[in-house]
Amino acid sequence: MAKNFHVYFLASKRNGTLYVGVTNDFVRRVFEHKQGAVKGFTKAHKVHDLVYFESFEDPRSAIQREKTIKGWPRRWKTNKIEETNPTWRDLYDEIAGG
């Protein structure tokens, strides 16, 4: 089965404002954040760099993981980013095929 559900972290900059989300249309959703297409937190705080993500086959697992991560202290979130992306580079081109 394909992993069609994603939990993701967006950042305004390295060690900047963080956003944690979940989606079943990953590329489209991150693109919407990057474009500021939807009013809300990410648009207001210019949080648009994809810095971390996890993939899931089951929507319930993805939603539960998002809830768990949102309850973490900030340091745990930044540690999770830095495990795989120590420079906090924007991963959007990798997921969008660019």
C-alpha positions, 0 to 999 in steps of 0.5 A, a space after each residue: 500500500 502507498 504511503 499517502 498520508 504525511 505529517 510535516 513540519 514547516 519553519 519560517 527559518 532555521 530555529 524560527 516559528 514552527 508549524 506541524 500539519 497532516 495531509 493526504 495531498 502532500 505536494 499540493 498542501 505544502 505548495 499552498 503554504 508556500 504560496 500563502 493560498 490559505 489564510 491562517 497561521 502559516 500565512 500570517 507568520 510566513 512559515 513556508 519551508 518544509 523541513 521535516 516529514 513522515 509518511 503513513 499508509 493509514 490516516 488514523 496513524 498520521 493524525 495520531 502522530 500529528 497530535 503526539 508531535 504537537 504535544 512535544 516541547 519545542 526542543 524535541 521538535 527541533 531535535 527531530 528536524 536536525 536528526 535528518 535535516 541539520 541545516 534546515 534546508 527546504 525539502 519542497 523540491 525533493 517532494 515536488 520532483 524538482 
